[in-house]
């Protein structure tokens, strides 16, 4: 099956600094990628839809100036958490749908996630 | 009403038991449906897609009822390794975003 990688897998940073997380589709092209956040014992919450060559679409309540998304190529999307605070500590996961033909169900392939801890 | 609703559980069942999870969705235009499994501190992994005709994969059976807008997952002969959180996922079609249920936690007990 398709593979999506994320880097880094874990990061610890100080409050006020910025952290960049990369999401790559390794063996397929992804014009769309999704970014999620998951707090302990909660479900995944969609943060934004990353679109190659255009602006990301953010879900209600997600600050676009704080969570910068850049989808620079068909295989790479980055999420930058700017001026991170302890409440931003979470598990961040990306996914990319892979489907060949119009009308098919698009399975989501998930990256392994990035665990961010802000001290 | 949430877009996708699941009973959070936990479901504690003995090994060998049969357990069923249900999931309801609110948008009748939803086109594709999936069950994912998520182990603690890991990313979700696809368990199976759900088709209108129902589908089976070994001990797992998934069904879709469009009229009532619910999806089910049946696990037979539960194994200890089935312990995980099971996520119901609904897609509006194509590259549109998916919506996750809150997940149902299953604990299989020896």
Interface residues (C-beta under 8 A of the other chain):
Chain A: X31 X32 X34 X42 X43 X44 X46 X49 X91 X93 X95 X97 X99 X102 X103 X105 X106 X107 X108 X110 X111 X112 X113 X115
Chain B: X31 X32 X34 X41 X42 X43 X44 X45 X46 X49 X87 X89 X91 X94 X95 X97 X98 X99 X100 X101 X102 X103
